[in-house]
Amino acid sequence: MVTFAGVLVFILALFNGLNGIAAISRSHVFVAGAHIVVGDLRAWGWTLLILGILLALIAAGILAGSQLARWVGVAVLSLNAFSHMWVVASYPLWSVLIIVLDILAIYALCVHWGTHEHEEATR
């Protein structure tokens, strides 16, 4: 399950990175009059890009078995879910999908970590 969590966090990092770049460049992917609670489209893009970079680093740490990456991952995934609540009015399906994936990754990191340690010890 740890591998699942690491891969899921990496996929979320890719989604955030690509969305962040698109928002920063004001790509036609985004609605022109998007309703963003805090800041403008570029500020949201920078937020997503930074979260994407952090999530990619965390995913590498999770896949390496780092306890620190696990707990930092839970915190950053929580921030990621919160950041997508900023744009639920403009992108409801996408935002809810990302929030659900964040919660699934948090679940995988919190519940199944001990199983991985046990598997490694028995090999």
OpenMM code with the backbone's topology and positions (N, CA, C; nanometers):
from openmm import Vec3, app, unit

residues = "MET VAL THR PHE ALA GLY VAL LEU VAL PHE ILE LEU ALA LEU PHE ASN GLY LEU ASN GLY ILE ALA ALA ILE SER ARG SER HIS VAL PHE VAL ALA GLY ALA HIS ILE VAL VAL GLY ASP LEU ARG ALA TRP GLY TRP THR LEU LEU ILE LEU GLY ILE LEU LEU ALA LEU ILE ALA ALA GLY ILE LEU ALA GLY SER GLN LEU ALA ARG TRP VAL GLY VAL ALA VAL LEU SER LEU ASN ALA PHE SER HIS MET TRP VAL VAL ALA SER TYR PRO LEU TRP SER VAL LEU ILE ILE VAL LEU ASP ILE LEU ALA ILE TYR ALA LEU CYS VAL HIS TRP GLY THR HIS GLU HIS GLU GLU ALA THR ARG".split()
positions = [
    Vec3(0.0820, -0.1192, 0.0000),
    Vec3(0.0000, 0.0000, 0.0000),
    Vec3(0.0868, 0.1263, 0.0000),
    Vec3(0.2086, 0.1147, 0.0508),
    Vec3(0.2987, 0.2299, 0.0516),
    Vec3(0.3365, 0.2683, -0.0909),
    Vec3(0.3593, 0.1685, -0.1743),
    Vec3(0.3901, 0.1967, -0.3146),
    Vec3(0.2723, 0.2660, -0.3809),
    Vec3(0.1515, 0.2190, -0.3500),
    Vec3(0.0307, 0.2830, -0.4025),
    Vec3(0.0256, 0.4297, -0.3614),
    Vec3(0.0518, 0.4571, -0.2339),
    Vec3(0.0495, 0.5948, -0.1844),
    Vec3(0.1544, 0.6799, -0.2549),
    Vec3(0.2753, 0.6265, -0.2711),
    Vec3(0.3816, 0.7016, -0.3377),
    Vec3(0.3481, 0.7331, -0.4823),
    Vec3(0.2940, 0.6352, -0.5531),
    Vec3(0.2570, 0.6571, -0.6936),
    Vec3(0.1409, 0.7556, -0.7033),
    Vec3(0.0426, 0.7431, -0.6144),
    Vec3(-0.0710, 0.8353, -0.6162),
    Vec3(-0.0257, 0.9784, -0.5868),
    Vec3(0.0641, 0.9953, -0.4927),
    Vec3(0.1168, 1.1292, -0.4624),
    Vec3(0.1930, 1.1838, -0.5828),
    Vec3(0.2676, 1.0985, -0.6518),
    Vec3(0.3394, 1.1439, -0.7709),
    Vec3(0.2420, 1.1859, -0.8815),
    Vec3(0.1339, 1.1119, -0.8999),
    Vec3(0.0322, 1.1493, -0.9996),
    Vec3(-0.0308, 1.2832, -0.9630),
    Vec3(-0.0605, 1.3030, -0.8349),
    Vec3(-0.1143, 1.4320, -0.7907),
    Vec3(-0.0136, 1.5442, -0.8143),
    Vec3(0.1146, 1.5146, -0.7970),
    Vec3(0.2189, 1.6139, -0.8246),
    Vec3(0.2169, 1.6534, -0.9719),
    Vec3(0.2024, 1.5549, -1.0598),
    Vec3(0.1950, 1.5850, -1.2035),
    Vec3(0.0725, 1.6699, -1.2365),
    Vec3(-0.0419, 1.6324, -1.1817),
    Vec3(-0.1639, 1.7105, -1.2053),
    Vec3(-0.1451, 1.8547, -1.1595),
    Vec3(-0.0915, 1.8724, -1.0383),
    Vec3(-0.0710, 2.0074, -0.9860),
    Vec3(0.0291, 2.0852, -1.0698),
    Vec3(0.1386, 2.0200, -1.1066),
    Vec3(0.2401, 2.0884, -1.1864),
    Vec3(0.1860, 2.1344, -1.3208),
    Vec3(0.1159, 2.0458, -1.3896),
    Vec3(0.0597, 2.0826, -1.5203),
    Vec3(-0.0476, 2.1899, -1.5075),
    Vec3(-0.1340, 2.1778, -1.4083),
    Vec3(-0.2362, 2.2810, -1.3875),
    Vec3(-0.1734, 2.4134, -1.3469),
    Vec3(-0.0699, 2.4077, -1.2649),
    Vec3(-0.0018, 2.5302, -1.2238),
    Vec3(0.0608, 2.6026, -1.3413),
    Vec3(0.1293, 2.5272, -1.4281),
    Vec3(0.1905, 2.5882, -1.5468),
    Vec3(0.0838, 2.6467, -1.6381),
    Vec3(-0.0266, 2.5743, -1.6555),
    Vec3(-0.1350, 2.6247, -1.7409),
    Vec3(-0.1956, 2.7521, -1.6833),
    Vec3(-0.2129, 2.7571, -1.5522),
    Vec3(-0.2710, 2.8764, -1.4907),
    Vec3(-0.1751, 2.9947, -1.4961),
    Vec3(-0.0459, 2.9701, -1.4748),
    Vec3(0.0524, 3.0783, -1.4802),
    Vec3(0.0588, 3.1383, -1.6201),
    Vec3(0.0531, 3.0521, -1.7208),
    Vec3(0.0612, 3.1012, -1.8591),
    Vec3(-0.0741, 3.1474, -1.9125),
    Vec3(-0.1748, 3.1439, -1.8272),
    Vec3(-0.3115, 3.1836, -1.8640),
    Vec3(-0.3600, 3.1075, -1.9870),
    Vec3(-0.3399, 2.9779, -1.9815),
    Vec3(-0.3793, 2.8891, -2.0905),
    Vec3(-0.5302, 2.8935, -2.1115),
    Vec3(-0.5722, 2.8577, -2.2310),
    Vec3(-0.7151, 2.8537, -2.2620),
    Vec3(-0.7850, 2.7370, -2.1921),
    Vec3(-0.7081, 2.6560, -2.1194),
    Vec3(-0.7660, 2.5445, -2.0445),
    Vec3(-0.8572, 2.5963, -1.9342),
    Vec3(-0.8265, 2.7134, -1.8820),
    Vec3(-0.9018, 2.7685, -1.7709),
    Vec3(-1.0056, 2.8690, -1.8184),
    Vec3(-1.1161, 2.8743, -1.7461),
    Vec3(-1.2239, 2.9679, -1.7756),
    Vec3(-1.1732, 3.1095, -1.7512),
    Vec3(-1.2065, 3.2005, -1.8408),
    Vec3(-1.1569, 3.3378, -1.8288),
    Vec3(-1.2050, 3.4043, -1.7003),
    Vec3(-1.3285, 3.3854, -1.6631),
    Vec3(-1.3831, 3.4493, -1.5436),
    Vec3(-1.3911, 3.3545, -1.4265),
    Vec3(-1.2885, 3.2749, -1.4063),
    Vec3(-1.2906, 3.1738, -1.3010),
    Vec3(-1.3093, 3.2388, -1.1645),
    Vec3(-1.3893, 3.1757, -1.0820),
    Vec3(-1.4144, 3.2248, -0.9464),
    Vec3(-1.3124, 3.1638, -0.8521),
    Vec3(-1.2164, 3.2450, -0.8122),
    Vec3(-1.1136, 3.2001, -0.7196),
    Vec3(-1.1300, 3.2809, -0.5921),
    Vec3(-1.1378, 3.2123, -0.4789),
    Vec3(-1.1672, 3.2785, -0.3531),
    Vec3(-1.0555, 3.3740, -0.3124),
    Vec3(-0.9309, 3.3304, -0.3260),
    Vec3(-0.8172, 3.4118, -0.2838),
    Vec3(-0.7244, 3.4324, -0.4025),
    Vec3(-0.6902, 3.5565, -0.4328),
    Vec3(-0.5942, 3.5844, -0.5387),
    Vec3(-0.6534, 3.5745, -0.6778),
    Vec3(-0.5643, 3.5725, -0.7755),
    Vec3(-0.6070, 3.5622, -0.9146),
    Vec3(-0.5581, 3.4295, -0.9718),
    Vec3(-0.5768, 3.4120, -1.1017),
    Vec3(-0.5425, 3.2862, -1.1667),
    Vec3(-0.3929, 3.2559, -1.1580),
    Vec3(-0.3097, 3.3572, -1.1742),
    Vec3(-0.1647, 3.3333, -1.1665),
    Vec3(-0.1206, 3.2956, -1.0255),
    Vec3(-0.1785, 3.3586, -0.9255),
    Vec3(-0.1448, 3.3229, -0.7868),
    Vec3(-0.1840, 3.1781, -0.7587),
    Vec3(-0.2998, 3.1380, -0.8078),
    Vec3(-0.3427, 2.9999, -0.7907),
    Vec3(-0.2481, 2.9059, -0.8661),
    Vec3(-0.2035, 2.9476, -0.9841),
    Vec3(-0.1092, 2.8677, -1.0619),
    Vec3(0.0222, 2.8474, -0.9886),
    Vec3(0.0758, 2.9538, -0.9293),
    Vec3(0.2005, 2.9408, -0.8535),
    Vec3(0.1814, 2.8506, -0.7319),
    Vec3(0.0659, 2.8623, -0.6669),
    Vec3(0.0363, 2.7749, -0.5532),
    Vec3(0.0372, 2.6291, -0.5962),
    Vec3(-0.0294, 2.5997, -0.7078),
    Vec3(-0.0345, 2.4623, -0.7575),
    Vec3(0.1031, 2.4120, -0.7994),
    Vec3(0.1806, 2.4973, -0.8636),
    Vec3(0.3139, 2.4558, -0.9077),
    Vec3(0.4040, 2.4237, -0.7881),
    Vec3(0.4007, 2.5074, -0.6865),
    Vec3(0.4809, 2.4829, -0.5660),
    Vec3(0.4351, 2.3553, -0.4961),
    Vec3(0.3030, 2.3375, -0.4841),
    Vec3(0.2521, 2.2141, -0.4240),
    Vec3(0.2915, 2.0923, -0.5071),
    Vec3(0.2903, 2.1058, -0.6389),
    Vec3(0.3295, 1.9957, -0.7262),
    Vec3(0.4747, 1.9558, -0.7065),
    Vec3(0.5620, 2.0542, -0.6946),
    Vec3(0.7044, 2.0255, -0.6716),
    Vec3(0.7232, 1.9578, -0.5355),
    Vec3(0.6564, 2.0117, -0.4334),
    Vec3(0.6654, 1.9501, -0.3005),
    Vec3(0.6141, 1.8067, -0.3022),
    Vec3(0.5011, 1.7845, -0.3700),
    Vec3(0.4443, 1.6499, -0.3757),
    Vec3(0.5356, 1.5528, -0.4498),
    Vec3(0.6047, 1.5995, -0.5535),
    Vec3(0.6981, 1.5117, -0.6254),
    Vec3(0.8136, 1.4700, -0.5341),
    Vec3(0.8656, 1.5636, -0.4569),
    Vec3(0.9733, 1.5315, -0.3625),
    Vec3(0.9240, 1.4360, -0.2535),
    Vec3(0.8034, 1.4605, -0.2067),
    Vec3(0.7446, 1.3745, -0.1039),
    Vec3(0.7212, 1.2340, -0.1585),
    Vec3(0.6741, 1.2243, -0.2825),
    Vec3(0.6509, 1.0926, -0.3437),
    Vec3(0.7805, 1.0127, -0.3492),
    Vec3(0.8896, 1.0788, -0.3837),
    Vec3(1.0192, 1.0100, -0.3865),
    Vec3(1.0566, 0.9607, -0.2469),
    Vec3(1.0318, 1.0434, -0.1469),
    Vec3(1.0601, 1.0030, -0.0094),
    Vec3(0.9720, 0.8883, 0.0375),
    Vec3(0.8456, 0.8919, 0.0005),
    Vec3(0.7536, 0.7836, 0.0377),
    Vec3(0.7990, 0.6525, -0.0246),
    Vec3(0.8334, 0.6570, -0.1523),
    Vec3(0.8779, 0.5353, -0.2208),
    Vec3(1.0101, 0.4835, -0.1645),
    Vec3(1.0891, 0.5739, -0.1045),
    Vec3(1.2140, 0.5325, -0.0400),
    Vec3(1.1907, 0.4829, 0.1029),
    Vec3(1.0674, 0.4983, 0.1539),
    Vec3(1.0341, 0.4487, 0.2872),
    Vec3(1.0585, 0.5461, 0.4002),
    Vec3(1.0692, 0.6737, 0.3702),
    Vec3(1.0976, 0.7746, 0.4720),
    Vec3(0.9745, 0.8048, 0.5577),
    Vec3(0.9916, 0.7960, 0.6905),
    Vec3(0.8839, 0.8327, 0.7825),
    Vec3(0.8548, 0.9827, 0.7748),
    Vec3(0.9599, 1.0630, 0.7605),
    Vec3(0.9411, 1.2073, 0.7499),
    Vec3(0.8558, 1.2418, 0.6283),
    Vec3(0.8832, 1.1776, 0.5161),
    Vec3(0.8049, 1.2026, 0.3949),
    Vec3(0.6595, 1.1641, 0.4156),
    Vec3(0.6373, 1.0606, 0.4940),
    Vec3(0.5000, 1.0177, 0.5216),
    Vec3(0.4225, 1.1283, 0.5917),
    Vec3(0.4776, 1.1824, 0.6987),
    Vec3(0.4045, 1.2826, 0.7765),
    Vec3(0.3990, 1.4178, 0.7065),
    Vec3(0.5058, 1.4547, 0.6407),
    Vec3(0.5023, 1.5786, 0.5621),
    Vec3(0.4028, 1.5616, 0.4474),
    Vec3(0.3967, 1.4419, 0.3916),
    Vec3(0.3010, 1.4127, 0.2849),
    Vec3(0.1580, 1.4313, 0.3301),
    Vec3(0.1260, 1.3857, 0.4497),
    Vec3(-0.0094, 1.4038, 0.5028),
    Vec3(-0.0412, 1.5529, 0.5138),
    Vec3(0.0541, 1.6312, 0.5625),
    Vec3(0.0322, 1.7755, 0.5775),
    Vec3(0.0162, 1.8441, 0.4421),
    Vec3(0.1036, 1.8137, 0.3468),
    Vec3(0.0983, 1.8801, 0.2160),
    Vec3(-0.0241, 1.8340, 0.1370),
    Vec3(-0.0611, 1.7076, 0.1480),
    Vec3(-0.1833, 1.6612, 0.0816),
    Vec3(-0.3061, 1.7310, 0.1395),
    Vec3(-0.3048, 1.7577, 0.2692),
    Vec3(-0.4146, 1.8331, 0.3301),
    Vec3(-0.4200, 1.9746, 0.2742),
    Vec3(-0.3037, 2.0387, 0.2615),
    Vec3(-0.2985, 2.1720, 0.2006),
    Vec3(-0.3446, 2.1682, 0.0555),
    Vec3(-0.3085, 2.0623, -0.0158),
    Vec3(-0.3491, 2.0484, -0.1555),
    Vec3(-0.5012, 2.0380, -0.1661),
    Vec3(-0.5617, 1.9572, -0.0790),
    Vec3(-0.7077, 1.9451, -0.0795),
    Vec3(-0.7713, 2.0804, -0.0487),
    Vec3(-0.7159, 2.1498, 0.0495),
    Vec3(-0.7684, 2.2818, 0.0848),
    Vec3(-0.7532, 2.3804, -0.0311),
    Vec3(-0.6408, 2.3754, -0.1010),
    Vec3(-0.6194, 2.4696, -0.2114),
    Vec3(-0.7183, 2.4461, -0.3252),
    Vec3(-0.7611, 2.3224, -0.3438),
    Vec3(-0.8582, 2.2957, -0.4502),
    Vec3(-0.9998, 2.3374, -0.4111),
    Vec3(-1.0228, 2.3612, -0.2827),
    Vec3(-1.1527, 2.4146, -0.2419),
    Vec3(-1.1675, 2.5598, -0.2864),
    Vec3(-1.0558, 2.6277, -0.3152),
    Vec3(-1.0611, 2.7661, -0.3608),
    Vec3(-1.1348, 2.7799, -0.4935),
    Vec3(-1.1319, 2.6769, -0.5754),
    Vec3(-1.1864, 2.6884, -0.7112),
    Vec3(-1.3004, 2.5904, -0.7388),
    Vec3(-1.3618, 2.5375, -0.6349),
    Vec3(-1.4719, 2.4432, -0.6550),
    Vec3(-1.5844, 2.5068, -0.7358),
    Vec3(-1.6086, 2.6353, -0.7173),
    Vec3(-1.7166, 2.7019, -0.7912),
    Vec3(-1.6909, 2.7034, -0.9414),
    Vec3(-1.5657, 2.7148, -0.9825),
    Vec3(-1.5332, 2.7209, -1.1253),
    Vec3(-1.5079, 2.5843, -1.1863),
    Vec3(-1.4452, 2.4954, -1.1119),
    Vec3(-1.4078, 2.3634, -1.1640),
    Vec3(-1.4530, 2.2555, -1.0659),
    Vec3(-1.5840, 2.2354, -1.0518),
    Vec3(-1.6325, 2.1454, -0.9461),
    Vec3(-1.5883, 2.0002, -0.9622),
    Vec3(-1.6000, 1.9447, -1.0808),
    Vec3(-1.5660, 1.8038, -1.0994),
    Vec3(-1.4167, 1.7796, -1.0762),
    Vec3(-1.3327, 1.8637, -1.1363),
    Vec3(-1.1879, 1.8480, -1.1220),
    Vec3(-1.1454, 1.8678, -0.9767),
    Vec3(-1.1980, 1.9702, -0.9127),
    Vec3(-1.1599, 1.9980, -0.7742),
    Vec3(-1.2003, 1.8839, -0.6818),
    Vec3(-1.3219, 1.8342, -0.6984),
    Vec3(-1.3681, 1.7245, -0.6135),
    Vec3(-1.2855, 1.5986, -0.6399),
    Vec3(-1.2511, 1.5723, -0.7657),
    Vec3(-1.1678, 1.4564, -0.7985),
    Vec3(-1.0321, 1.4653, -0.7285),
    Vec3(-0.9684, 1.5810, -0.7350),
    Vec3(-0.8374, 1.5977, -0.6710),
    Vec3(-0.8495, 1.5850, -0.5193),
    Vec3(-0.9549, 1.6422, -0.4613),
    Vec3(-0.9750, 1.6320, -0.3165),
    Vec3(-0.9935, 1.4860, -0.2755),
    Vec3(-1.0704, 1.4103, -0.3525),
    Vec3(-1.0909, 1.2680, -0.3229),
    Vec3(-0.9591, 1.1911, -0.3334),
    Vec3(-0.8795, 1.2196, -0.4368),
    Vec3(-0.7495, 1.1532, -0.4505),
    Vec3(-0.6556, 1.1901, -0.3356),
    Vec3(-0.6610, 1.3163, -0.2917),
    Vec3(-0.5808, 1.3579, -0.1760),
    Vec3(-0.6199, 1.2783, -0.0518),
    Vec3(-0.7496, 1.2660, -0.0282),
    Vec3(-0.7978, 1.1927, 0.0891),
    Vec3(-0.7590, 1.0454, 0.0801),
    Vec3(-0.7673, 0.9880, -0.0387),
    Vec3(-0.7272, 0.8484, -0.0583),
    Vec3(-0.5779, 0.8299, -0.0290),
    Vec3(-0.4959, 0.9232, -0.0738),
    Vec3(-0.3519, 0.9156, -0.0467),
    Vec3(-0.3236, 0.9327, 0.1024),
    Vec3(-0.3934, 1.0251, 0.1672),
    Vec3(-0.3767, 1.0435, 0.3119),
    Vec3(-0.4147, 0.9153, 0.3852),
    Vec3(-0.5237, 0.8541, 0.3444),
    Vec3(-0.5661, 0.7275, 0.4045),
    Vec3(-0.4571, 0.6211, 0.3893),
    Vec3(-0.4040, 0.6091, 0.2689),
    Vec3(-0.3001, 0.5084, 0.2439),
    Vec3(-0.1760, 0.5348, 0.3284),
    Vec3(-0.1417, 0.6606, 0.3484),
    Vec3(-0.0237, 0.6930, 0.4286),
    Vec3(-0.0470, 0.6698, 0.5775),
    Vec3(-0.1679, 0.6953, 0.6243),
    Vec3(-0.1953, 0.6843, 0.7678),
    Vec3(-0.2260, 0.5426, 0.8139),
    Vec3(-0.2932, 0.4658, 0.7319),
    Vec3(-0.3441, 0.3373, 0.7776),
    Vec3(-0.2496, 0.2218, 0.7509),
    Vec3(-0.1862, 0.2184, 0.6372),
    Vec3(-0.1161, 0.0980, 0.5948),
    Vec3(0.0360, 0.1052, 0.6045),
    Vec3(0.0899, 0.2023, 0.6723),
    Vec3(0.2353, 0.2157, 0.6753),
    Vec3(0.3004, 0.1014, 0.7520),
    Vec3(0.2443, 0.0602, 0.8641),
    Vec3(0.3026, -0.0463, 0.9446),
    Vec3(0.3122, -0.1775, 0.8690),
    Vec3(0.2194, -0.2040, 0.7793),
    Vec3(0.2217, -0.3255, 0.6994),
    Vec3(0.3469, -0.3300, 0.6134),
    Vec3(0.3859, -0.2172, 0.5560),
    Vec3(0.5057, -0.2105, 0.4722),
    Vec3(0.6307, -0.2417, 0.5542),
    Vec3(0.6387, -0.1855, 0.6739),
    Vec3(0.7546, -0.2106, 0.7586),
    Vec3(0.7624, -0.3582, 0.7956),
    Vec3(0.6470, -0.4200, 0.8211),
    Vec3(0.6448, -0.5622, 0.8542),
    Vec3(0.6888, -0.6466, 0.7353),
    Vec3(0.6437, -0.6104, 0.6158),
    Vec3(0.6831, -0.6835, 0.4949),
    Vec3(0.8336, -0.6746, 0.4723),
    Vec3(0.8909, -0.5566, 0.4917),
    Vec3(1.0348, -0.5384, 0.4725),
    Vec3(1.1142, -0.6188, 0.5756),
    Vec3(1.0645, -0.6267, 0.6979),
    Vec3(1.1360, -0.6976, 0.8040),
    Vec3(1.1351, -0.8487, 0.7812),
    Vec3(1.0310, -0.8993, 0.7165),
    Vec3(1.0205, -1.0437, 0.6958),
    Vec3(1.0902, -1.0914, 0.5699),
    Vec3(1.1397, -1.0017, 0.4885),
    Vec3(1.2086, -1.0423, 0.3648),
    Vec3(1.3483, -1.0861, 0.3910),
] * unit.nanometer
topology = app.Topology()
chain = topology.addChain("A")
for resn in residues:
    res = topology.addResidue(resn, chain)
    for name in ("N", "CA", "C"):
        topology.addAtom(name, app.Element.getBySymbol(name[0]), res)
